[in-house]
């Protein structure tokens, strides 16, 4: 009884002599099948070969893709030049990809004869006119996909990094070397350990704790106190002091009231803090800031000092300068004040009074 071979399906007549040799079926048809199976079996994407075997190779004439048959059930696409590859490309973790090199020294190693001829890599979304990321020999270009990439990161020379475009930092920036910045927008903390050799323009609040850096406090609304000669803390003039540190404090106060009430003040400092306090203003016996004697004295930080005032309509100036050296205890510097003598007509600490404090050691 005749049969066919299991792979290519070649016709085999019965070997018992019951069938004569037929040139058409036994020779020519088998020759054509052998010829068609040399290399890849031609097929189409919708009509694969009807007879299959493991290891069979197939070429689609409609989409130019090539496959091989495995496990008795599956056609698996092979990576081929010029053909769309529609499957994941898996490489074992022990192996690498080399482009232009047979001995890749990295997971992806690229060696080309001219690094400037074409970009190394480009990435864009399907349908976008421009690439969002370009890796070139001179750096990285980044864009939004609708226009040519406008942001560039590159190395201009040894040990330097340049960025073309604005830089917005949402986290900490620590700089320990020489840095040239023409435009820097920082929304988080920034720590600079080097030297700034140009103007610094800060829009918003600025605070610092290093030696030489200054902080300010300012009264924006008048504060009146009447019938009270016991000094209490002013909420506007306070500042945190670190332990084992020296500060220079300069304060200028504008005061109004009647000369029967006057104005007295002192300071609250952390435990163990010491230092002199220079005072400048009309003495408590004065009644006219333009004619009265002025006191120029040195007091302790916590001693109440009484200054004279003129009238409720005319400001009297009071200035104090302190050098405060804290001990092992940190805490707040606070300004205390009240009337020198309790009277129903209020003594007022006027808006515009200001204090500046600077760490000096």
The 8 nearest C-alpha neighbors of each residue, nearest first, counted from 0:
[[1, 13, 2, 12, 14, 15, 17, 18],
 [0, 2, 12, 13, 11, 3, 10, 14],
 [3, 1, 11, 10, 12, 0, 4, 13],
 [4, 2, 10, 8, 9, 11, 5, 1],
 [3, 5, 8, 9, 6, 7, 10, 2],
 [6, 4, 8, 7, 3, 52, 9, 50],
 [7, 5, 8, 52, 4, 51, 50, 9],
 [8, 6, 9, 4, 5, 32, 50, 36],
 [7, 9, 4, 3, 6, 5, 10, 50],
 [10, 8, 4, 3, 29, 7, 11, 32],
 [9, 11, 3, 25, 2, 8, 29, 12],
 [10, 12, 2, 3, 1, 9, 13, 25],
 [13, 11, 1, 14, 18, 2, 10, 0],
 [14, 12, 1, 0, 15, 18, 11, 17],
 [13, 15, 16, 12, 17, 0, 1, 18],
 [16, 14, 17, 13, 18, 0, 12, 1],
 [17, 15, 18, 14, 13, 19, 12, 20],
 [16, 18, 15, 13, 19, 14, 0, 12],
 [19, 17, 16, 13, 12, 20, 15, 14],
 [18, 20, 21, 17, 16, 12, 13, 22],
 [19, 21, 22, 18, 25, 12, 26, 24],
 [22, 20, 25, 23, 24, 19, 26, 18],
 [23, 21, 26, 25, 24, 27, 20, 28],
 [22, 24, 27, 21, 26, 25, 28, 29],
 [25, 23, 28, 21, 26, 22, 27, 10],
 [24, 26, 21, 22, 23, 10, 29, 27],
 [25, 27, 22, 29, 24, 28, 23, 30],
 [28, 26, 30, 23, 29, 24, 22, 31],
 [29, 27, 24, 31, 30, 26, 23, 32],
 [28, 30, 32, 26, 9, 27, 31, 33],
 [29, 31, 27, 33, 28, 32, 26, 34],
 [32, 30, 34, 28, 33, 29, 35, 27],
 [33, 31, 29, 35, 34, 30, 36, 28],
 [32, 34, 30, 36, 31, 35, 29, 37],
 [33, 35, 31, 32, 37, 36, 30, 29],
 [36, 34, 32, 33, 37, 31, 40, 41],
 [35, 37, 33, 40, 34, 38, 32, 39],
 [36, 38, 34, 35, 33, 39, 40, 32],
 [39, 37, 36, 40, 56, 35, 57, 34],
 [40, 38, 57, 56, 58, 41, 36, 37],
 [39, 41, 57, 36, 58, 56, 35, 42],
 [42, 40, 58, 57, 59, 39, 60, 43],
 [43, 41, 59, 47, 58, 60, 46, 48],
 [42, 44, 59, 46, 45, 60, 61, 47],
 [43, 45, 46, 59, 47, 61, 42, 62],
 [46, 44, 43, 47, 42, 59, 61, 48],
 [47, 45, 43, 44, 42, 48, 49, 59],
 [46, 48, 42, 43, 49, 45, 44, 57],
 [49, 47, 50, 42, 51, 46, 40, 57],
 [48, 50, 47, 51, 46, 42, 52, 7],
 [49, 51, 48, 6, 52, 7, 8, 5],
 [52, 50, 49, 48, 6, 55, 53, 68],
 [51, 53, 55, 6, 54, 71, 68, 50],
 [54, 52, 69, 68, 55, 71, 70, 51],
 [55, 53, 68, 67, 69, 52, 56, 51],
 [54, 56, 68, 67, 53, 52, 51, 57],
 [57, 55, 67, 39, 66, 40, 54, 68],
 [56, 58, 40, 39, 66, 65, 41, 67],
 [57, 59, 65, 41, 39, 40, 42, 64],
 [60, 58, 43, 42, 63, 64, 61, 62],
 [59, 61, 43, 63, 62, 42, 58, 41],
 [62, 60, 59, 43, 63, 44, 42, 64],
 [61, 63, 64, 59, 60, 44, 82, 43],
 [64, 62, 59, 60, 82, 61, 58, 65],
 [65, 63, 59, 82, 62, 58, 66, 83],
 [64, 66, 58, 77, 57, 76, 59, 63],
 [67, 65, 76, 57, 75, 77, 56, 74],
 [66, 68, 56, 55, 75, 74, 54, 57],
 [67, 69, 74, 53, 55, 54, 73, 75],
 [70, 68, 53, 71, 73, 54, 72, 74],
 [71, 69, 72, 53, 73, 68, 52, 54],
 [70, 72, 69, 53, 73, 52, 68, 51],
 [73, 71, 70, 69, 74, 68, 53, 51],
 [74, 72, 69, 68, 75, 70, 71, 67],
 [73, 75, 68, 67, 66, 69, 76, 72],
 [76, 74, 66, 67, 73, 68, 77, 69],
 [77, 75, 66, 65, 67, 74, 78, 64],
 [76, 78, 66, 65, 79, 75, 67, 64],
 [79, 77, 84, 76, 80, 82, 65, 83],
 [80, 78, 82, 77, 81, 65, 64, 84],
 [81, 79, 82, 78, 83, 84, 64, 63],
 [80, 82, 79, 83, 63, 64, 84, 78],
 [81, 83, 64, 80, 79, 63, 84, 62],
 [84, 82, 85, 81, 64, 79, 63, 62],
 [83, 85, 86, 82, 78, 76, 79, 64],
 [86, 84, 83, 87, 76, 88, 78, 82],
 [85, 87, 84, 88, 76, 75, 78, 77],
 [88, 86, 89, 85, 84, 90, 76, 78],
 [87, 89, 86, 90, 78, 84, 85, 77],
 [90, 88, 87, 91, 86, 92, 94, 95],
 [91, 89, 92, 94, 88, 95, 93, 96],
 [90, 92, 93, 94, 89, 95, 88, 96],
 [93, 91, 94, 90, 95, 106, 89, 96],
 [92, 94, 91, 95, 90, 106, 96, 105],
 [95, 93, 92, 91, 90, 96, 106, 103],
 [96, 94, 106, 107, 103, 97, 105, 93],
 [97, 95, 107, 106, 108, 103, 98, 94],
 [96, 98, 103, 108, 100, 107, 109, 101],
 [99, 97, 109, 100, 108, 110, 96, 107],
 [98, 100, 110, 111, 109, 97, 101, 108],
 [99, 101, 97, 98, 102, 110, 103, 109],
 [100, 102, 97, 103, 99, 98, 96, 108],
 [101, 103, 100, 104, 97, 108, 95, 96],
 [104, 102, 97, 108, 105, 100, 101, 95],
 [103, 105, 108, 102, 106, 107, 95, 97],
 [106, 104, 107, 108, 103, 95, 96, 97],
 [105, 107, 95, 96, 108, 104, 103, 94],
 [108, 106, 96, 105, 97, 95, 109, 103],
 [107, 109, 97, 103, 105, 98, 104, 96],
 [110, 108, 98, 99, 97, 111, 107, 100],
 [109, 111, 99, 100, 98, 108, 112, 97],
 [112, 110, 113, 99, 114, 109, 98, 100],
 [111, 113, 114, 110, 99, 116, 115, 109],
 [114, 112, 115, 111, 116, 117, 110, 136],
 [113, 115, 116, 136, 111, 112, 117, 119],
 [114, 116, 113, 117, 136, 118, 135, 137],
 [117, 115, 113, 114, 118, 112, 136, 119],
 [116, 118, 115, 119, 114, 135, 113, 136],
 [119, 117, 135, 120, 134, 133, 136, 121],
 [118, 120, 135, 134, 117, 121, 136, 133],
 [119, 121, 134, 118, 133, 122, 135, 132],
 [122, 120, 133, 132, 130, 134, 123, 118],
 [121, 123, 132, 130, 131, 133, 120, 124],
 [124, 122, 130, 131, 125, 127, 129, 144],
 [125, 123, 127, 126, 122, 130, 144, 131],
 [124, 126, 127, 123, 128, 122, 130, 129],
 [125, 127, 124, 128, 123, 129, 144, 145],
 [128, 126, 124, 129, 125, 144, 145, 123],
 [127, 129, 145, 144, 126, 130, 146, 123],
 [130, 128, 144, 127, 147, 145, 146, 131],
 [129, 131, 123, 122, 144, 132, 121, 133],
 [130, 132, 142, 144, 123, 141, 143, 122],
 [133, 131, 141, 122, 130, 140, 121, 142],
 [132, 134, 121, 140, 139, 120, 135, 141],
 [135, 133, 139, 120, 119, 118, 138, 121],
 [136, 134, 118, 138, 137, 119, 139, 133],
 [135, 137, 138, 114, 115, 134, 118, 119],
 [138, 136, 135, 153, 154, 139, 134, 115],
 [139, 137, 153, 135, 152, 136, 134, 140],
 [138, 140, 134, 152, 151, 133, 135, 153],
 [139, 141, 151, 133, 150, 148, 132, 152],
 [142, 140, 132, 148, 150, 131, 151, 149],
 [148, 143, 141, 131, 149, 144, 150, 147],
 [142, 144, 131, 145, 146, 148, 141, 130],
 [143, 145, 129, 131, 130, 127, 146, 142],
 [144, 146, 143, 128, 129, 127, 147, 142],
 [147, 145, 144, 129, 148, 143, 142, 128],
 [146, 148, 129, 149, 142, 145, 144, 130],
 [142, 149, 147, 141, 140, 150, 146, 131],
 [148, 150, 142, 147, 141, 151, 140, 164],
 [151, 149, 141, 164, 163, 140, 148, 142],
 [150, 152, 140, 163, 139, 162, 141, 153],
 [153, 151, 162, 139, 138, 161, 163, 140],
 [152, 154, 138, 161, 160, 137, 155, 151],
 [153, 155, 160, 156, 159, 161, 138, 137],
 [156, 154, 159, 153, 160, 161, 157, 137],
 [157, 155, 154, 159, 158, 160, 153, 161],
 [156, 158, 159, 155, 154, 160, 153, 161],
 [159, 157, 156, 160, 154, 155, 161, 176],
 [160, 158, 157, 154, 156, 155, 161, 153],
 [159, 161, 154, 153, 155, 162, 158, 152],
 [162, 160, 153, 152, 154, 163, 155, 159],
 [161, 163, 152, 151, 164, 153, 160, 150],
 [164, 162, 151, 150, 152, 161, 165, 149],
 [163, 165, 150, 162, 166, 151, 149, 182],
 [166, 164, 167, 182, 183, 163, 184, 162],
 [165, 167, 183, 184, 168, 164, 182, 162],
 [168, 166, 184, 185, 169, 165, 186, 183],
 [167, 169, 185, 170, 186, 187, 166, 184],
 [170, 168, 187, 186, 167, 185, 171, 188],
 [169, 171, 187, 168, 188, 172, 186, 189],
 [170, 172, 188, 189, 187, 173, 169, 168],
 [173, 171, 189, 190, 174, 170, 188, 168],
 [172, 174, 190, 191, 189, 171, 175, 192],
 [175, 173, 191, 192, 176, 190, 172, 193],
 [176, 174, 192, 193, 191, 173, 177, 178],
 [177, 175, 193, 174, 178, 192, 194, 191],
 [176, 178, 193, 179, 194, 175, 174, 195],
 [177, 179, 176, 180, 174, 193, 195, 194],
 [180, 178, 181, 177, 195, 196, 197, 182],
 [179, 181, 182, 178, 183, 197, 195, 161],
 [182, 180, 183, 179, 197, 165, 199, 198],
 [181, 183, 180, 165, 184, 166, 164, 179],
 [184, 182, 166, 185, 180, 181, 165, 167],
 [185, 183, 167, 166, 186, 168, 182, 165],
 [186, 184, 168, 167, 187, 183, 169, 189],
 [185, 187, 169, 168, 184, 167, 188, 170],
 [188, 186, 170, 169, 185, 171, 168, 189],
 [187, 189, 171, 170, 172, 190, 186, 185],
 [188, 190, 172, 171, 173, 191, 187, 185],
 [189, 191, 173, 172, 174, 192, 188, 171],
 [192, 190, 174, 193, 173, 175, 189, 194],
 [191, 193, 175, 174, 190, 194, 176, 173],
 [192, 194, 175, 176, 191, 177, 174, 195],
 [193, 195, 196, 192, 177, 191, 178, 176],
 [194, 196, 197, 193, 198, 178, 199, 179],
 [197, 195, 194, 198, 179, 199, 178, 193],
 [198, 196, 195, 199, 179, 180, 194, 181],
 [197, 199, 200, 196, 195, 201, 181, 180],
 [198, 200, 201, 197, 195, 196, 202, 181],
 [201, 199, 198, 202, 203, 197, 182, 183],
 [200, 202, 203, 199, 205, 204, 184, 198],
 [203, 201, 200, 204, 205, 199, 184, 185],
 [204, 202, 201, 205, 200, 206, 186, 185],
 [203, 205, 206, 202, 201, 207, 214, 215],
 [206, 204, 203, 207, 201, 214, 202, 213],
 [205, 207, 214, 204, 208, 213, 212, 215],
 [206, 208, 212, 209, 205, 213, 214, 210],
 [207, 209, 212, 210, 206, 358, 213, 211],
 [210, 208, 212, 207, 211, 358, 213, 359],
 [211, 209, 358, 359, 212, 360, 208, 357],
 [212, 210, 358, 359, 357, 209, 213, 360],
 [211, 213, 210, 209, 357, 207, 358, 208],
 [214, 212, 357, 356, 211, 358, 355, 215],
 [213, 215, 356, 355, 357, 206, 212, 216],
 [216, 214, 355, 354, 356, 217, 213, 353],
 [215, 217, 354, 236, 353, 355, 235, 218],
 [218, 216, 353, 352, 219, 354, 351, 235],
 [217, 219, 350, 352, 351, 220, 235, 353],
 [218, 220, 350, 351, 217, 221, 352, 349],
 [221, 219, 350, 218, 222, 349, 351, 348],
 [220, 222, 349, 350, 348, 223, 347, 219],
 [221, 223, 348, 347, 220, 349, 224, 350],
 [224, 222, 347, 346, 345, 348, 221, 225],
 [223, 225, 345, 346, 347, 227, 337, 222],
 [226, 224, 345, 343, 227, 344, 342, 346],
 [227, 225, 341, 342, 343, 228, 224, 345],
 [228, 226, 341, 225, 229, 338, 337, 224],
 [227, 229, 338, 341, 337, 340, 339, 230],
 [230, 228, 227, 337, 231, 338, 336, 339],
 [231, 229, 336, 337, 335, 228, 264, 232],
 [232, 230, 335, 336, 229, 233, 337, 334],
 [231, 233, 335, 334, 234, 333, 336, 230],
 [234, 232, 235, 334, 335, 236, 231, 336],
 [233, 235, 236, 232, 237, 333, 334, 335],
 [236, 234, 233, 218, 237, 216, 217, 334],
 [237, 235, 334, 216, 234, 233, 333, 238],
 [236, 238, 333, 332, 235, 331, 334, 234],
 [237, 239, 332, 331, 240, 333, 236, 216],
 [240, 238, 331, 330, 332, 241, 237, 329],
 [241, 239, 330, 331, 329, 238, 332, 242],
 [242, 240, 329, 244, 243, 239, 330, 325],
 [241, 243, 329, 327, 328, 325, 244, 326],
 [244, 242, 326, 325, 327, 241, 324, 245],
 [243, 245, 325, 242, 324, 360, 241, 246],
 [244, 246, 324, 360, 323, 359, 358, 325],
 [247, 245, 358, 323, 359, 357, 322, 248],
 [246, 248, 322, 357, 356, 321, 358, 323],
 [247, 249, 356, 321, 320, 355, 322, 246],
 [250, 248, 320, 355, 354, 319, 356, 321],
 [251, 249, 354, 319, 318, 353, 355, 320],
 [250, 252, 318, 353, 352, 317, 354, 319],
 [253, 251, 352, 317, 316, 318, 254, 353],
 [252, 254, 316, 349, 352, 315, 314, 348],
 [255, 253, 348, 315, 314, 347, 349, 252],
 [256, 254, 311, 314, 347, 346, 310, 308],
 [257, 255, 311, 346, 310, 308, 345, 347],
 [256, 258, 310, 259, 260, 309, 311, 308],
 [259, 257, 308, 261, 260, 286, 309, 307],
 [258, 260, 257, 261, 340, 342, 339, 341],
 [259, 261, 340, 258, 338, 257, 339, 342],
 [260, 262, 339, 307, 308, 258, 338, 259],
 [263, 261, 338, 339, 306, 305, 337, 307],
 [264, 262, 305, 339, 304, 336, 337, 338],
 [263, 265, 336, 303, 335, 304, 337, 230],
 [264, 266, 303, 301, 335, 302, 334, 336],
 [267, 265, 334, 301, 335, 300, 333, 268],
 [266, 268, 333, 332, 301, 334, 269, 265],
 [267, 269, 332, 272, 266, 331, 270, 333],
 [270, 268, 330, 272, 329, 271, 328, 331],
 [271, 269, 272, 328, 268, 326, 325, 329],
 [270, 272, 326, 269, 325, 273, 328, 327],
 [271, 273, 325, 324, 326, 270, 269, 268],
 [274, 272, 324, 323, 271, 325, 275, 300],
 [273, 275, 323, 322, 324, 276, 300, 321],
 [276, 274, 322, 299, 321, 298, 297, 277],
 [275, 277, 321, 298, 297, 320, 300, 299],
 [276, 278, 297, 320, 319, 296, 321, 298],
 [279, 277, 319, 296, 295, 318, 297, 276],
 [278, 280, 318, 295, 294, 317, 319, 293],
 [281, 279, 317, 293, 294, 316, 282, 306],
 [280, 282, 293, 307, 306, 294, 288, 292],
 [283, 281, 306, 307, 294, 284, 285, 293],
 [282, 284, 307, 306, 305, 285, 281, 261],
 [285, 283, 282, 307, 286, 306, 281, 258],
 [284, 286, 291, 307, 283, 282, 287, 281],
 [285, 287, 309, 258, 307, 308, 288, 291],
 [288, 286, 309, 289, 290, 291, 285, 308],
 [287, 289, 291, 290, 309, 281, 315, 286],
 [288, 290, 287, 291, 292, 286, 309, 281],
 [291, 289, 287, 288, 292, 285, 286, 293],
 [292, 290, 285, 287, 288, 289, 293, 281],
 [291, 293, 281, 282, 294, 290, 285, 288],
 [294, 292, 281, 280, 282, 291, 295, 279],
 [293, 295, 282, 279, 280, 296, 281, 292],
 [296, 294, 279, 278, 293, 297, 277, 280],
 [295, 297, 278, 277, 294, 298, 279, 276],
 [296, 298, 277, 276, 278, 275, 299, 295],
 [299, 297, 276, 275, 300, 296, 277, 302],
 [298, 300, 302, 301, 275, 276, 297, 274],
 [299, 301, 266, 276, 302, 298, 265, 275],
 [300, 302, 266, 265, 299, 267, 303, 268],
 [303, 301, 265, 299, 300, 304, 298, 266],
 [302, 304, 265, 264, 263, 301, 305, 230],
 [305, 303, 263, 264, 302, 265, 306, 298],
 [306, 304, 263, 283, 262, 339, 303, 264],
 [307, 305, 283, 282, 262, 281, 263, 261],
 [308, 306, 283, 261, 282, 281, 285, 258],
 [307, 309, 261, 258, 315, 256, 255, 257],
 [308, 310, 287, 286, 258, 288, 257, 313],
 [311, 309, 257, 256, 313, 312, 255, 308],
 [310, 312, 256, 255, 313, 257, 309, 314],
 [311, 313, 310, 314, 255, 256, 309, 257],
 [314, 312, 310, 311, 309, 255, 315, 256],
 [315, 313, 255, 254, 253, 316, 312, 309],
 [314, 316, 254, 308, 253, 255, 309, 288],
 [315, 317, 253, 252, 280, 254, 314, 318],
 [318, 316, 280, 252, 251, 279, 253, 315],
 [319, 317, 251, 279, 250, 278, 252, 280],
 [318, 320, 278, 250, 277, 249, 279, 321],
 [319, 321, 249, 277, 248, 276, 250, 278],
 [322, 320, 276, 248, 247, 275, 323, 277],
 [321, 323, 247, 274, 246, 275, 248, 276],
 [324, 322, 274, 246, 245, 273, 321, 325],
 [325, 323, 245, 273, 272, 244, 274, 246],
 [324, 326, 272, 243, 244, 242, 271, 323],
 [325, 327, 243, 271, 328, 272, 242, 324],
 [326, 328, 242, 243, 329, 325, 271, 270],
 [329, 327, 242, 326, 270, 269, 330, 325],
 [330, 328, 242, 241, 240, 269, 327, 325],
 [331, 329, 269, 240, 239, 328, 241, 332],
 [330, 332, 239, 238, 240, 333, 268, 269],
 [331, 333, 268, 238, 237, 267, 239, 240],
 [334, 332, 237, 267, 266, 236, 331, 232],
 [333, 335, 266, 236, 232, 233, 265, 267],
 [336, 334, 232, 231, 265, 230, 264, 266],
 [335, 337, 264, 230, 263, 231, 265, 232],
 [338, 336, 230, 228, 263, 229, 262, 339],
 [339, 337, 228, 262, 340, 260, 261, 341],
 [338, 340, 261, 262, 263, 260, 228, 305],
 [341, 339, 260, 338, 228, 342, 261, 259],
 [340, 342, 226, 227, 228, 338, 260, 339],
 [343, 341, 226, 344, 260, 225, 340, 345],
 [342, 344, 226, 225, 345, 341, 260, 227],
 [345, 343, 342, 225, 346, 257, 256, 226],
 [346, 344, 225, 224, 223, 343, 256, 347],
 [345, 347, 256, 224, 223, 255, 338, 225],
 [348, 346, 223, 255, 222, 254, 349, 345],
 [349, 347, 254, 222, 221, 253, 223, 255],
 [348, 350, 221, 253, 254, 347, 352, 351],
 [351, 349, 219, 220, 221, 218, 352, 348],
 [350, 352, 218, 219, 353, 349, 217, 253],
 [353, 351, 252, 218, 350, 253, 251, 217],
 [352, 354, 217, 251, 216, 250, 351, 218],
 [353, 355, 250, 216, 215, 249, 217, 251],
 [356, 354, 215, 249, 214, 248, 250, 216],
 [355, 357, 248, 214, 213, 247, 215, 249],
 [358, 356, 213, 247, 246, 212, 211, 359],
 [357, 359, 246, 210, 211, 360, 245, 212],
 [358, 360, 210, 246, 211, 245, 357, 247],
 [359, 245, 244, 358, 210, 246, 211, 324]]
